[in-house]
Amino acid sequence: MIENKHVAKGPTFDTIKQLTEGLNISNEIKEQLIDYFEKKLYAEIELVCKWALEVTELQGKRTLQEKDWKFILDKIEG
């Protein structure tokens, strides 16, 4: 399913430490957290790609413009 890694461990766990005031997380759970974030991010990337392709195909073009991006965000966040 996911071929590339998109989530950086260092910044992710730095942020978790800051938000939890230094909560310690076991290495096993760290891997599970990264897998969880990878799946969530990949699903969001797929959704954006789906909308981007639909919008640009309807307009007969291959460049996503700012107005297209705003439209996509409005639909996703809807």
N, C-alpha and C positions, 0 to 999 in steps of 0.2 A: 504494500500500500504506500507507505511513505519511504521514498528513496533517499532524500536528503534530510539532514538535520537542520532545523530552522531556529531552535531554541538554544541560546547560549547558557550553559550551566552557571558560570561565574556571576554574571549580572542578575540572573534569575534568583539565585540563592542569596546574593547580597541584598536584593530587594525584600525577599522573604524574611531575612534576618532583621532588616530595619523595621519592617511592618509588624514583626512579632516580638520586637525587643530582645532579639538574640536567641530565639527558639532553636534548639539543636534538633537536627533531623538525621536519622540513620541513613547510611549509604544506600541501603535497599529501597527505602522510601524516596530518597532523592531520585533514583532511577525511575521509580513509578511516577513521581511528580513530573519529571521531564517527559516521559511517555505520554502522560495526560495532556500536558501543554502542547506537545507535538501534534497530537490528534486534534485538539481544539483549533490550533493554528492552521493545520492543513485543511480542516473543514471550512474555515473562514477564507482561506486562499481559494479553495474550490468555488465557493459561493461568489466571491468577487470576480473570478475568471468567468464563471457562467454568465453573470450579469454583463460583464464587459464585452464578452463575445456577442451576446444578444443585442446590446445597444449598438455596437459598431456594425454588426451585420445588417441591422435594420436601416442604418444610415449609409450602408455601402462603403464603409471606410475601415482602415486598420489602425487608426490612432485614437486613443482615448483622450478626450479633452477634459478640461476642468468642469465644464457644464455637465458632461457625461458622468464624471466622478461624483458630482453633487447629487445628480439624479439617482445614481446607484446607492450612495450612502442614505439618501432619504428612503429608498425602498427597503434597504436592509434594516435600518434603524426604525422604520415605519411605525 
